[in-house]
Amino acid sequence: MPAPRRHRRFAAALSLVLALAAFPLGTLASHDFLDVPDSNIFHNDISALAAAGVTTGCGGGNFCPSAFVTREQMAAFMNRLGNLDGEVGHFVCLGRDMPPMGSDGTYSWAGNARLVESGTPLYFTCPVHVPDGATVTALQAKVSDDTGTGSITCIMQRHPTDSASYAEMANIGPSSDGGLAVLVTTAIGEPVIDNAAYGYEVYCGFDGTAAGALLKLFAISVEYTVSGLPVI
């Protein structure tokens, strides 16, 4: 006997929600659609779907965020999401959005860059949210180092949800004098994400020997691959 219509609608909606949750926050560029400004709370989710080719909007450069989705449109979304199996995703934290650990030293940000303004070492953190079961393939950081003596090091780590202990997964740095650079490593320990058992974060440490605009952190990026949609 077929399920009642309201149950079928609920199951379809739940499938779409779970599928979208598997591909979060992959794009942090300026807005892709005229009616989805950066201030929209769903901006990053919509940008991620646009970047992955799941949606091209409703025409005229718009996304029509408040419009209803028909069953045939939902089928197209689901089909395109299913074809993302094995695709590469990125979780990005901008330097300006990474809060400091502790209160030693002074700091500021200019544009997207986090700056250190005293001789005291500082660490800046970013909680990492990557789909469950994804495999982390690289850790990258965009930095600028003109100090001659200072440096930046970024570490990705995980911690059990019931413990304060940490295990290092990846380490990049220290940066070296020479201006703008991208630090990167593909050496990842325990790369498969298990959100039920662990929390994940990246922290970037400034050694604090130089001040102001000589040492900048622009962004960190966690690259990962996803194998299939979640089982419902």
C-alpha positions as CSV (number, residue, x, y, z in Angstrom):
1,M,0.0,0.0,0.0
2,P,1.5,3.3,-1.0
3,A,2.6,5.7,1.8
4,P,0.3,8.7,2.4
5,R,1.2,11.7,0.3
6,R,2.3,13.7,3.3
7,H,4.7,11.0,4.3
8,R,6.1,10.7,0.8
9,R,6.6,14.5,0.8
10,F,8.3,14.4,4.1
11,A,10.7,11.6,3.0
12,A,11.6,13.4,-0.1
13,A,12.3,16.6,1.8
14,L,14.3,14.7,4.3
15,S,16.4,13.1,1.6
16,L,17.1,16.5,0.1
17,V,18.1,18.0,3.4
18,L,20.5,15.2,4.2
19,A,22.0,15.4,0.8
20,L,22.6,19.1,1.0
21,A,24.2,18.6,4.4
22,A,26.8,16.4,2.9
23,F,28.3,19.2,0.9
24,P,28.5,22.3,3.2
25,L,30.3,25.6,3.0
26,G,32.6,24.8,0.1
27,T,32.6,28.2,-1.4
28,L,33.5,31.5,0.3
29,A,33.6,33.8,-2.7
30,S,31.5,36.9,-3.3
31,H,27.9,36.1,-3.9
32,D,27.0,34.2,-7.1
33,F,23.4,35.5,-7.4
34,L,22.1,39.0,-7.4
35,D,19.4,38.1,-4.8
36,V,21.7,36.2,-2.5
37,P,24.1,38.8,-0.9
38,D,27.0,37.8,1.4
39,S,24.8,38.8,4.3
40,N,22.3,36.0,3.6
41,I,22.6,33.3,6.2
42,F,22.4,30.6,3.5
43,H,24.9,32.3,1.2
44,N,27.7,29.8,1.6
45,D,25.4,26.8,1.2
46,I,23.9,28.2,-2.0
47,S,27.4,29.2,-3.3
48,A,28.6,25.6,-2.6
49,L,25.7,24.1,-4.7
50,A,26.4,26.6,-7.5
51,A,30.1,25.9,-7.5
52,A,29.3,22.1,-7.7
53,G,27.0,22.6,-10.7
54,V,23.9,21.5,-8.7
55,T,22.0,24.7,-9.4
56,T,22.3,27.6,-11.9
57,G,19.6,29.6,-10.3
58,C,16.2,30.7,-11.7
59,G,17.5,33.0,-14.5
60,G,18.5,36.6,-14.8
61,G,21.4,36.1,-12.4
62,N,19.0,35.3,-9.6
63,F,18.5,32.3,-7.3
64,C,15.0,33.1,-6.1
65,P,15.7,31.9,-2.6
66,S,12.1,32.2,-1.4
67,A,10.5,30.3,-4.3
68,F,9.0,26.9,-3.9
69,V,10.7,23.8,-5.4
70,T,8.6,21.4,-7.4
71,R,9.1,17.6,-7.3
72,E,10.7,17.6,-10.8
73,Q,13.1,20.3,-9.7
74,M,13.9,18.4,-6.6
75,A,14.6,15.3,-8.7
76,A,17.1,17.3,-10.8
77,F,18.9,18.6,-7.6
78,M,19.1,15.0,-6.2
79,N,20.4,13.6,-9.5
80,R,23.1,16.2,-9.7
81,L,24.1,15.7,-6.1
82,G,24.3,11.9,-6.7
83,N,26.8,12.6,-9.5
84,L,29.1,14.3,-7.1
85,D,30.4,11.0,-5.8
86,G,34.2,11.2,-5.3
87,E,34.2,15.0,-5.8
88,V,36.7,17.2,-4.1
89,G,35.4,19.7,-1.5
90,H,37.0,22.5,0.6
91,F,36.2,23.8,4.0
92,V,37.6,27.3,4.3
93,C,38.2,29.7,7.3
94,L,39.2,33.3,6.6
95,G,41.9,34.7,8.8
96,R,39.7,37.5,10.0
97,D,37.1,35.0,11.3
98,M,39.6,32.9,13.4
99,P,39.3,33.9,17.1
100,P,42.4,33.9,19.3
101,M,43.2,31.4,21.9
102,G,43.9,33.2,25.2
103,S,44.4,36.9,25.5
104,D,48.2,37.4,25.2
105,G,49.4,39.9,22.7
106,T,47.4,42.2,20.5
107,Y,46.0,41.5,17.1
108,S,43.8,42.9,14.4
109,W,42.6,42.1,10.9
110,A,42.8,44.0,7.6
111,G,40.6,42.8,4.7
112,N,40.7,39.0,5.1
113,A,44.1,38.9,6.9
114,R,44.8,38.3,10.5
115,L,47.7,40.4,11.8
116,V,49.8,40.3,15.0
117,E,50.7,43.6,16.6
118,S,52.9,42.6,19.5
119,G,55.9,40.4,20.3
120,T,53.8,37.9,22.2
121,P,53.0,34.5,20.5
122,L,49.3,34.0,19.6
123,Y,47.2,31.1,18.3
124,F,44.0,31.5,16.2
125,T,41.5,28.7,15.9
126,C,38.9,27.5,13.4
127,P,36.4,24.6,14.1
128,V,36.3,22.4,11.0
129,H,33.0,21.0,9.7
130,V,33.4,18.3,7.0
131,P,30.9,15.7,6.0
132,D,30.9,12.5,8.0
133,G,32.9,9.8,6.2
134,A,34.8,12.2,4.0
135,T,38.5,11.7,3.6
136,V,40.8,14.7,4.3
137,T,43.4,14.9,1.5
138,A,45.2,18.2,2.1
139,L,45.7,21.1,4.5
140,Q,46.6,24.5,3.1
141,A,47.2,28.0,4.5
142,K,47.6,31.3,2.5
143,V,50.0,33.5,4.4
144,S,52.4,36.4,3.9
145,D,55.7,36.5,5.8
146,D,58.0,39.5,5.4
147,T,59.5,39.4,8.9
148,G,62.9,37.8,8.4
149,T,62.5,36.3,11.8
150,G,58.7,35.5,12.4
151,S,56.7,32.6,11.1
152,I,53.3,31.0,11.0
153,T,52.5,27.3,11.6
154,C,49.1,25.7,11.1
155,I,48.0,22.3,12.6
156,M,44.8,20.3,12.0
157,Q,43.8,18.2,15.0
158,R,41.0,16.0,16.3
159,H,39.7,15.4,19.8
160,P,37.3,12.8,21.2
161,T,33.9,14.3,21.9
162,D,34.2,12.9,25.5
163,S,37.7,14.0,26.1
164,A,39.9,17.1,26.1
165,S,42.9,15.3,24.6
166,Y,44.1,16.1,21.0
167,A,45.7,14.2,18.2
168,E,47.5,15.9,15.4
169,M,46.4,15.1,11.9
170,A,48.4,17.5,9.7
171,N,51.0,20.2,10.2
172,I,52.1,22.9,7.8
173,G,54.8,25.5,8.3
174,P,56.7,27.3,9.6
175,S,56.4,30.0,7.0
176,S,59.6,31.6,5.7
177,D,60.5,35.1,4.8
178,G,59.6,36.0,1.2
179,G,56.1,37.4,1.1
180,L,52.9,35.7,-0.1
181,A,52.9,31.9,0.0
182,V,50.6,28.9,0.2
183,L,51.7,26.3,2.8
184,V,50.4,22.9,2.0
185,T,50.7,19.2,3.1
186,T,49.0,16.1,1.9
187,A,50.4,14.0,4.8
188,I,47.2,13.5,6.8
189,G,47.0,11.2,9.8
190,E,43.7,9.3,10.4
191,P,42.1,11.2,7.4
192,V,38.5,9.7,7.5
193,I,36.1,12.1,9.3
194,D,34.1,10.6,12.2
195,N,31.9,13.4,13.5
196,A,30.2,11.1,16.1
197,A,33.4,10.3,17.8
198,Y,35.6,13.4,17.2
199,G,35.6,17.2,16.9
200,Y,38.0,18.8,14.5
201,E,39.8,22.1,14.3
202,V,42.7,23.9,12.8
203,Y,44.8,26.3,14.8
204,C,47.5,28.7,13.4
205,G,50.3,29.9,15.6
206,F,52.2,33.2,15.1
207,D,55.6,33.1,16.8
208,G,55.1,36.8,17.6
209,T,58.6,38.0,16.9
210,A,57.4,40.6,14.4
211,A,54.5,43.0,14.5
212,G,51.8,44.5,12.2
213,A,51.5,43.7,8.6
214,L,54.8,41.8,8.3
215,L,53.1,38.5,9.3
216,K,49.6,37.8,7.9
217,L,47.2,34.8,7.8
218,F,44.7,35.1,5.0
219,A,42.9,31.7,5.1
220,I,43.2,28.1,5.8
221,S,41.6,25.4,3.7
222,V,40.8,21.7,4.5
223,E,40.5,19.7,1.2
224,Y,38.5,16.5,1.3
225,T,36.8,13.9,-1.0
226,V,33.3,12.5,-0.5
227,S,32.3,9.1,-1.6
228,G,28.5,9.0,-2.2
229,L,25.5,10.5,-0.4
230,P,24.5,9.5,3.1
231,V,22.4,6.3,3.5
232,I,18.9,7.2,4.6
